[in-house]
Amino acid sequence: MIDKANACQETFKRLLKTCAIDVSIKGRKKAEPSKLKRKRQMTGYNCFTRNLYDAEKNTANKEKRPPMTYSQLLKMKTWGTLSDKNKATWNDLAKQGCPITPIE
């Protein structure tokens, strides 16, 4: 039984060499420290949508209904309707780390 297994392994190895198939298992390379991606700074849009979704979840809990999905909120195009002054406010909040602020 062991002889048949060894014979099969040898035949398989010869077949791989003949077909030039490389089946070596390579481990995942670790990224060099210089190539590591650094975390990007949060934008005003990201801060606004995060707070908008949190506000929607809180409202839904109060009204005892399921909250709208994140994608449904984004389809409302609410960021585009904001004035430049309001967008600047959200951009400033994003620079501060985007604290949760109530949206009415």
N, CA and C atoms as a LAMMPS dump frame, in Angstrom:
ITEM: TIMESTEP
0
ITEM: NUMBER OF ATOMS
312
ITEM: BOX BOUNDS ff ff ff
-5.0000000000000000e+02 5.0000000000000000e+02
-5.0000000000000000e+02 5.0000000000000000e+02
-5.0000000000000000e+02 5.0000000000000000e+02
ITEM: ATOMS id mol type element x y z
1 1 1 N 0.824 -1.189 0
2 1 2 C 0 0 0
3 1 3 C 0.872 1.259 0
4 2 1 N 1.913 1.253 0.843
5 2 2 C 2.815 2.4 0.921
6 2 3 C 3.598 2.534 -0.381
7 3 1 N 3.962 1.388 -0.974
8 3 2 C 4.699 1.425 -2.234
9 3 3 C 3.863 2.063 -3.342
10 4 1 N 2.562 1.761 -3.37
11 4 2 C 1.684 2.348 -4.385
12 4 3 C 1.573 3.858 -4.183
13 5 1 N 1.479 4.285 -2.926
14 5 2 C 1.381 5.719 -2.632
15 5 3 C 2.655 6.439 -3.055
16 6 1 N 3.809 5.843 -2.745
17 6 2 C 5.083 6.446 -3.148
18 6 3 C 5.215 6.494 -4.67
19 7 1 N 4.776 5.43 -5.319
20 7 2 C 4.844 5.385 -6.778
21 7 3 C 3.948 6.465 -7.388
22 8 1 N 2.778 6.659 -6.812
23 8 2 C 1.863 7.698 -7.303
24 8 3 C 2.466 9.086 -7.108
25 9 1 N 3.099 9.296 -5.966
26 9 2 C 3.718 10.596 -5.703
27 9 3 C 4.845 10.872 -6.69
28 10 1 N 5.66 9.865 -6.948
29 10 2 C 6.765 10.028 -7.889
30 10 3 C 6.241 10.309 -9.295
31 11 1 N 5.204 9.584 -9.688
32 11 2 C 4.616 9.798 -11.008
33 11 3 C 4.049 11.211 -11.112
34 12 1 N 3.41 11.648 -10.064
35 12 2 C 2.822 12.983 -10.035
36 12 3 C 3.913 14.054 -10.134
37 13 1 N 5.02 13.864 -9.422
38 13 2 C 6.127 14.823 -9.472
39 13 3 C 6.723 14.896 -10.875
40 14 1 N 6.885 13.737 -11.517
41 14 2 C 7.423 13.727 -12.875
42 14 3 C 6.468 14.424 -13.84
43 15 1 N 5.183 14.205 -13.645
44 15 2 C 4.176 14.843 -14.494
45 15 3 C 4.227 16.365 -14.34
46 16 1 N 4.377 16.821 -13.117
47 16 2 C 4.462 18.263 -12.882
48 16 3 C 5.704 18.859 -13.528
49 17 1 N 6.83 18.142 -13.451
50 17 2 C 8.062 18.625 -14.079
51 17 3 C 7.912 18.662 -15.592
52 18 1 N 7.265 17.649 -16.148
53 18 2 C 7.07 17.58 -17.587
54 18 3 C 6.185 18.723 -18.073
55 19 1 N 5.156 19.017 -17.331
56 19 2 C 4.213 20.077 -17.725
57 19 3 C 4.686 21.46 -17.289
58 20 1 N 5.786 21.532 -16.572
59 20 2 C 6.359 22.791 -16.078
60 20 3 C 5.36 23.558 -15.218
61 21 1 N 4.744 22.853 -14.32
62 21 2 C 3.797 23.479 -13.4
63 21 3 C 4.498 23.684 -12.071
64 22 1 N 4.45 24.906 -11.595
65 22 2 C 5.06 25.22 -10.305
66 22 3 C 3.967 25.161 -9.242
67 23 1 N 4.089 24.227 -8.331
68 23 2 C 3.087 24.085 -7.275
69 23 3 C 3.666 24.424 -5.91
70 24 1 N 4.757 25.156 -5.921
71 24 2 C 5.337 25.506 -4.629
72 24 3 C 4.394 26.463 -3.906
73 25 1 N 4.341 26.302 -2.625
74 25 2 C 3.459 27.124 -1.806
75 25 3 C 4.276 28.283 -1.264
76 26 1 N 3.854 29.45 -1.616
77 26 2 C 4.566 30.634 -1.16
78 26 3 C 3.744 31.302 -0.069
79 27 1 N 4.417 31.678 0.971
80 27 2 C 3.736 32.391 2.037
81 27 3 C 3.463 33.825 1.623
82 28 1 N 2.553 34.445 2.293
83 28 2 C 2.221 35.829 2.002
84 28 3 C 3.364 36.726 2.466
85 29 1 N 3.815 37.569 1.578
86 29 2 C 4.916 38.455 1.917
87 29 3 C 4.41 39.572 2.817
88 30 1 N 5.219 39.918 3.783
89 30 2 C 4.878 41.037 4.647
90 30 3 C 5.31 42.323 3.958
91 31 1 N 4.476 43.32 4.064
92 31 2 C 4.783 44.598 3.434
93 31 3 C 5.931 45.275 4.163
94 32 1 N 6.739 45.933 3.383
95 32 2 C 7.829 46.687 3.979
96 32 3 C 7.241 47.901 4.692
97 33 1 N 7.869 48.334 5.759
98 33 2 C 7.322 49.483 6.493
99 33 3 C 7.141 50.726 5.628
100 34 1 N 7.986 50.896 4.624
101 34 2 C 7.858 52.077 3.768
102 34 3 C 6.661 51.975 2.827
103 35 1 N 6.177 50.753 2.59
104 35 2 C 5.069 50.56 1.669
105 35 3 C 3.724 50.406 2.372
106 36 1 N 3.7 50.469 3.682
107 36 2 C 2.441 50.348 4.397
108 36 3 C 1.568 51.559 4.108
109 37 1 N 0.288 51.307 3.905
110 37 2 C -0.621 52.413 3.65
111 37 3 C -0.934 53.113 4.962
112 38 1 N -0.909 54.409 4.913
113 38 2 C -1.288 55.128 6.114
114 38 3 C -2.762 55.485 6.002
115 39 1 N -3.382 55.617 7.132
116 39 2 C -4.799 55.887 7.167
117 39 3 C -5.056 57.308 6.679
118 40 1 N -6.014 57.447 5.789
119 40 2 C -6.334 58.763 5.254
120 40 3 C -7.152 59.56 6.259
121 41 1 N -7.045 60.865 6.13
122 41 2 C -7.808 61.743 7.001
123 41 3 C -9.273 61.699 6.58
124 42 1 N -10.158 61.748 7.555
125 42 2 C -11.58 61.712 7.272
126 42 3 C -11.996 63.005 6.578
127 43 1 N -12.908 62.869 5.626
128 43 2 C -13.409 64.039 4.913
129 43 3 C -14.71 64.507 5.542
130 44 1 N -15.123 65.698 5.17
131 44 2 C -16.385 66.234 5.663
132 44 3 C -17.559 65.371 5.229
133 45 1 N -17.486 64.847 4.005
134 45 2 C -18.552 63.985 3.5
135 45 3 C -18.682 62.725 4.349
136 46 1 N -17.538 62.1 4.669
137 46 2 C -17.571 60.892 5.499
138 46 3 C -18.136 61.186 6.878
139 47 1 N -17.729 62.293 7.451
140 47 2 C -18.208 62.682 8.774
141 47 3 C -19.716 62.941 8.733
142 48 1 N -20.166 63.638 7.695
143 48 2 C -21.587 63.948 7.54
144 48 3 C -22.415 62.678 7.409
145 49 1 N -21.986 61.752 6.54
146 49 2 C -22.771 60.537 6.331
147 49 3 C -22.767 59.646 7.568
148 50 1 N -21.658 59.611 8.296
149 50 2 C -21.609 58.819 9.529
150 50 3 C -22.616 59.36 10.545
151 51 1 N -22.625 60.679 10.721
152 51 2 C -23.553 61.294 11.657
153 51 3 C -24.997 61.169 11.184
154 52 1 N -25.21 61.253 9.876
155 52 2 C -26.549 61.102 9.321
156 52 3 C -27.09 59.703 9.606
157 53 1 N -26.256 58.695 9.433
158 53 2 C -26.69 57.32 9.681
159 53 3 C -26.956 57.088 11.168
160 54 1 N -26.105 57.643 12.036
161 54 2 C -26.342 57.514 13.478
162 54 3 C -27.652 58.178 13.876
163 55 1 N -27.932 59.339 13.288
164 55 2 C -29.19 60.03 13.58
165 55 3 C -30.378 59.204 13.101
166 56 1 N -30.252 58.58 11.937
167 56 2 C -31.332 57.743 11.404
168 56 3 C -31.575 56.539 12.303
169 57 1 N -30.499 55.923 12.802
170 57 2 C -30.667 54.774 13.704
171 57 3 C -31.375 55.188 14.986
172 58 1 N -31.001 56.341 15.543
173 58 2 C -31.642 56.814 16.772
174 58 3 C -33.115 57.119 16.538
175 59 1 N -33.437 57.76 15.421
176 59 2 C -34.827 58.074 15.094
177 59 3 C -35.63 56.796 14.893
178 60 1 N -35.045 55.833 14.214
179 60 2 C -35.738 54.567 13.969
180 60 3 C -36.005 53.832 15.279
181 61 1 N -35.057 53.88 16.214
182 61 2 C -35.271 53.23 17.509
183 61 3 C -36.397 53.898 18.278
184 62 1 N -36.472 55.23 18.214
185 62 2 C -37.543 55.95 18.909
186 62 3 C -38.898 55.642 18.3
187 63 1 N -38.942 55.523 16.978
188 63 2 C -40.196 55.251 16.277
189 63 3 C -40.487 53.757 16.17
190 64 1 N -39.602 52.942 16.693
191 64 2 C -39.746 51.478 16.69
192 64 3 C -39.98 50.94 15.279
193 65 1 N -39.073 51.291 14.399
194 65 2 C -39.097 50.812 13.013
195 65 3 C -37.671 50.473 12.602
196 66 1 N -37.508 49.667 11.57
197 66 2 C -36.142 49.369 11.127
198 66 3 C -35.527 50.607 10.474
199 67 1 N -34.244 50.85 10.706
200 67 2 C -33.609 52.025 10.105
201 67 3 C -33.391 51.846 8.608
202 68 1 N -33.298 52.974 7.918
203 68 2 C -32.96 52.935 6.494
204 68 3 C -31.539 52.405 6.371
205 69 1 N -31.258 51.759 5.265
206 69 2 C -29.897 51.272 5.062
207 69 3 C -28.99 52.443 4.71
208 70 1 N -27.709 52.207 4.864
209 70 2 C -26.721 53.246 4.575
210 70 3 C -26.821 53.681 3.116
211 71 1 N -27.007 52.719 2.217
212 71 2 C -27.08 53.054 0.794
213 71 3 C -28.336 53.856 0.477
214 72 1 N -29.444 53.582 1.173
215 72 2 C -30.656 54.363 0.957
216 72 3 C -30.446 55.813 1.378
217 73 1 N -29.731 56.021 2.475
218 73 2 C -29.447 57.383 2.913
219 73 3 C -28.559 58.109 1.909
220 74 1 N -27.589 57.396 1.35
221 74 2 C -26.676 58.028 0.401
222 74 3 C -27.371 58.375 -0.913
223 75 1 N -28.412 57.628 -1.266
224 75 2 C -29.144 57.904 -2.501
225 75 3 C -29.964 59.186 -2.405
226 76 1 N -30.171 59.678 -1.19
227 76 2 C -30.971 60.886 -1.003
228 76 3 C -30.227 62.14 -1.472
229 77 1 N -28.945 62.036 -1.728
230 77 2 C -28.108 63.133 -2.223
231 77 3 C -28.171 64.344 -1.295
232 78 1 N -28.112 64.108 -0.022
233 78 2 C -28.213 65.185 0.948
234 78 3 C -26.965 66.051 0.979
235 79 1 N -25.788 65.499 0.721
236 79 2 C -24.55 66.284 0.757
237 79 3 C -24.565 67.353 -0.333
238 80 1 N -25.097 67.032 -1.477
239 80 2 C -25.148 67.985 -2.581
240 80 3 C -26.072 69.154 -2.317
241 81 1 N -27.038 68.983 -1.445
242 81 2 C -27.976 70.063 -1.15
243 81 3 C -27.468 71.001 -0.067
244 82 1 N -26.374 70.649 0.606
245 82 2 C -25.834 71.513 1.65
246 82 3 C -25.172 72.745 1.043
247 83 1 N -25.235 73.832 1.78
248 83 2 C -24.551 75.049 1.335
249 83 3 C -23.049 74.89 1.577
250 84 1 N -22.279 75.752 0.952
251 84 2 C -20.824 75.699 1.129
252 84 3 C -20.441 75.965 2.58
253 85 1 N -21.209 76.798 3.256
254 85 2 C -20.935 77.105 4.661
255 85 3 C -21.112 75.853 5.526
256 86 1 N -22.194 75.11 5.275
257 86 2 C -22.432 73.87 6.033
258 86 3 C -21.377 72.812 5.708
259 87 1 N -20.976 72.743 4.445
260 87 2 C -19.935 71.782 4.069
261 87 3 C -18.624 72.117 4.767
262 88 1 N -18.324 73.415 4.872
263 88 2 C -17.101 73.834 5.554
264 88 3 C -17.15 73.44 7.029
265 89 1 N -18.335 73.54 7.633
266 89 2 C -18.496 73.132 9.034
267 89 3 C -18.197 71.647 9.195
268 90 1 N -18.719 70.828 8.285
269 90 2 C -18.473 69.388 8.353
270 90 3 C -17.011 69.068 8.086
271 91 1 N -16.381 69.809 7.192
272 91 2 C -14.952 69.591 6.935
273 91 3 C -14.125 69.924 8.171
274 92 1 N -14.515 70.976 8.898
275 92 2 C -13.814 71.323 10.14
276 92 3 C -14.003 70.235 11.194
277 93 1 N -15.225 69.695 11.293
278 93 2 C -15.475 68.604 12.244
279 93 3 C -14.647 67.373 11.884
280 94 1 N -14.499 67.109 10.601
281 94 2 C -13.709 65.951 10.165
282 94 3 C -12.255 66.109 10.572
283 95 1 N -11.737 67.325 10.509
284 95 2 C -10.351 67.569 10.915
285 95 3 C -10.167 67.358 12.413
286 96 1 N -11.25 67.496 13.18
287 96 2 C -11.2 67.296 14.63
288 96 3 C -11.401 65.833 15.008
289 97 1 N -11.581 64.972 14.033
290 97 2 C -11.755 63.551 14.317
291 97 3 C -13.192 63.099 14.235
292 98 1 N -14.066 63.95 13.766
293 98 2 C -15.477 63.645 13.538
294 98 3 C -16.207 63.203 14.801
295 99 1 N -16.35 64.103 15.768
296 99 2 C -17.161 63.752 16.928
297 99 3 C -18.621 63.613 16.505
298 100 1 N -19.338 62.761 17.193
299 100 2 C -20.748 62.546 16.869
300 100 3 C -21.522 63.793 17.273
301 101 1 N -22.189 64.398 16.298
302 101 2 C -23.005 65.577 16.565
303 101 3 C -24.419 65.291 16.101
304 102 1 N -25.41 65.732 16.845
305 102 2 C -26.788 65.435 16.448
306 102 3 C -27.181 66.187 15.181
307 103 1 N -27.825 65.483 14.276
308 103 2 C -28.352 66.08 13.047
309 103 3 C -29.861 66.078 13.173
310 104 1 N -30.445 67.196 12.958
311 104 2 C -31.91 67.306 13.053
312 104 3 C -32.485 67.416 11.664
